[in-house]
Amino acid sequence: MSILAGRNYVVTGGARGIGLAFCQAIVNAGGKVGILDILSEPHPDCRKLEEAGRAHYFEEHLLNVLSGKQYKRLVATLMGAGIGTDIPFVNITWSDFERVVAVNQTGTFFAVQLAVKQIMSQPYDGKTGRGSVVMVASASASGSCPGHSLTAYGGTKGFVKSFTLQLGHELANVGIRVNSISPGYIETDLNLNLAKSRPAVKHYFDHAPPMQRIGQTTDLTGGLIYLLSDASAYVTGIDLPIDGGMSTGNGLTS
Ligand SMILES: NC(=O)c1ccc[n+]([C@@H]2O[C@H](COP(=O)([O-])OP(=O)(O)OC[C@H]3O[C@@H](n4cnc5c(N)ncnc54)[C@H](O)[C@@H]3O)[C@@H](O)[C@H]2O)c1
């Protein structure tokens, strides 16, 4: 499949987990990727994409999204960088809250602004799709997540969801589409580490989704390629839940 051939992408938070799966899916669909992440040691699969000449890894904060010349003729950007907080509401401190807002909310907002400025500065024929932004929200933006305390995290993802809608509207007439994906529980390092320190949450990962399984990163990539490609040329401002049915309610029986 080369549905994204000849197109350049930026993925924040692409050193591992969902962001890395997004990079692999883009490369498999024929695109090239600039990967930004703060990790000094990205997952080996990230380096494999570089070795194949399909990606460049930059160890940078997501706000440096467009600092390199490599991003000339950018057509899309993906905001995968994010951090979690799973702390009971009454225990959250000002600094816990500021930390998660700084990355998930403020960081996402201004990184998208940089990417959109870059896309708008490039020549445009006025006909074909000019750009596509996909942000990663979360099932916690729209529903509760049993076993977790996500007031701060879910609040930042609610921001991402409504930011997507507002920006999708604002940019609709300049040819840049803006959409988000809301994953449910996905088996990434973030959640595997959490399950190690709090084994009880494994039960929720496996049974809160009505489909009765935790999601894999590959469950997200079909929706991603749809939103990036011309298959979704008439779609903007939406949030696509990919959550094993969690948006219909949770599947726990006990
Ligand atoms: N795993 C899930 O179940 C799940 C569910 C819903 C939403 N999400 C969202 O998906 C995204 C990816 O989650 P994941 O599970 O792959 O997490 P992860 O922790 O495995 O990956 C997140 C990546 O973002 C990077 N990052 C963090 N802060 C950054 C910054 N300031 N600049 C650049 N990179 C930064 C991290 O280094 C990491 O590589 C996040 O936005 C997360 O909130 C995850």
Ligand as a Chemical Component Dictionary entry (heavy atoms), coordinates in Angstrom:
data_LIG
# 
_chem_comp.id                   LIG 
_chem_comp.type                 NON-POLYMER 
_chem_comp.pdbx_formal_charge   0 
_chem_comp.three_letter_code    LIG 
# 
loop_
_chem_comp_atom.comp_id 
_chem_comp_atom.atom_id 
_chem_comp_atom.alt_atom_id 
_chem_comp_atom.type_symbol 
_chem_comp_atom.charge 
_chem_comp_atom.model_Cartn_x 
_chem_comp_atom.model_Cartn_y 
_chem_comp_atom.model_Cartn_z 
_chem_comp_atom.pdbx_ordinal 
LIG N1  N1  N 0  -1.727 3.632  26.128 1  
LIG C1  C1  C 0  -3.014 3.945  26.249 2  
LIG O1  O1  O 0  -3.807 3.133  26.723 3  
LIG C2  C2  C 0  -3.514 5.288  25.812 4  
LIG C3  C3  C 0  -4.899 5.489  25.796 5  
LIG C4  C4  C 0  -5.393 6.721  25.378 6  
LIG C5  C5  C 0  -4.523 7.712  24.981 7  
LIG N2  N2  N 1  -3.188 7.499  25.018 8  
LIG C6  C6  C 0  -2.316 8.592  24.557 9  
LIG O2  O2  O 0  -1.523 8.126  23.492 10 
LIG C7  C7  C 0  -0.273 8.824  23.486 11 
LIG C8  C8  C 0  0.871  7.818  23.519 12 
LIG O3  O3  O 0  0.706  7.001  24.667 13 
LIG P1  P1  P 0  1.599  5.708  24.916 14 
LIG O4  O4  O 0  0.785  4.758  25.695 15 
LIG O5  O5  O -1 2.228  5.269  23.658 16 
LIG O6  O6  O 0  2.660  6.323  25.930 17 
LIG P2  P2  P 0  4.243  6.145  26.021 18 
LIG O7  O7  O 0  4.627  6.722  27.345 19 
LIG O8  O8  O 0  4.622  4.725  25.736 20 
LIG O9  O9  O 0  4.739  7.078  24.824 21 
LIG C9  C9  C 0  4.640  8.481  24.910 22 
LIG C10 C10 C 0  5.870  9.061  24.288 23 
LIG O10 O10 O 0  5.791  10.507 24.372 24 
LIG C11 C11 C 0  7.066  10.976 24.709 25 
LIG N3  N3  N 0  6.997  12.313 25.302 26 
LIG C12 C12 C 0  6.524  12.645 26.526 27 
LIG N4  N4  N 0  6.674  13.963 26.726 28 
LIG C13 C13 C 0  7.248  14.486 25.601 29 
LIG C14 C14 C 0  7.658  15.778 25.208 30 
LIG N5  N5  N 0  7.514  16.832 26.015 31 
LIG N6  N6  N 0  8.203  15.952 23.987 32 
LIG C15 C15 C 0  8.395  14.884 23.156 33 
LIG N7  N7  N 0  8.026  13.622 23.488 34 
LIG C16 C16 C 0  7.462  13.423 24.701 35 
LIG C17 C17 C 0  7.616  9.943  25.663 36 
LIG O11 O11 O 0  9.033  10.007 25.800 37 
LIG C18 C18 C 0  7.137  8.645  25.011 38 
LIG O12 O12 O 0  8.081  8.116  24.105 39 
LIG C19 C19 C 0  -0.292 9.758  24.697 40 
LIG O13 O13 O 0  -0.738 11.032 24.269 41 
LIG C20 C20 C 0  -1.331 9.101  25.591 42 
LIG O14 O14 O 0  -1.919 10.042 26.462 43 
LIG C21 C21 C 0  -2.648 6.305  25.418 44 
# 
loop_
_chem_comp_bond.comp_id 
_chem_comp_bond.atom_id_1 
_chem_comp_bond.atom_id_2 
_chem_comp_bond.value_order 
_chem_comp_bond.pdbx_ordinal 
LIG N1  C1  SING 1  
LIG C1  O1  DOUB 2  
LIG C1  C2  SING 3  
LIG C2  C3  SING 4  
LIG C2  C21 DOUB 5  
LIG C3  C4  DOUB 6  
LIG C4  C5  SING 7  
LIG C5  N2  DOUB 8  
LIG N2  C6  SING 9  
LIG N2  C21 SING 10 
LIG C6  O2  SING 11 
LIG C6  C20 SING 12 
LIG O2  C7  SING 13 
LIG C7  C8  SING 14 
LIG C7  C19 SING 15 
LIG C8  O3  SING 16 
LIG O3  P1  SING 17 
LIG P1  O4  DOUB 18 
LIG P1  O5  SING 19 
LIG P1  O6  SING 20 
LIG O6  P2  SING 21 
LIG P2  O7  DOUB 22 
LIG P2  O8  SING 23 
LIG P2  O9  SING 24 
LIG O9  C9  SING 25 
LIG C9  C10 SING 26 
LIG C10 O10 SING 27 
LIG C10 C18 SING 28 
LIG O10 C11 SING 29 
LIG C11 N3  SING 30 
LIG C11 C17 SING 31 
LIG N3  C12 SING 32 
LIG N3  C16 SING 33 
LIG C12 N4  DOUB 34 
LIG N4  C13 SING 35 
LIG C13 C14 SING 36 
LIG C13 C16 DOUB 37 
LIG C14 N5  SING 38 
LIG C14 N6  DOUB 39 
LIG N6  C15 SING 40 
LIG C15 N7  DOUB 41 
LIG N7  C16 SING 42 
LIG C17 O11 SING 43 
LIG C17 C18 SING 44 
LIG C18 O12 SING 45 
LIG C19 O13 SING 46 
LIG C19 C20 SING 47 
LIG C20 O14 SING 48 
# 
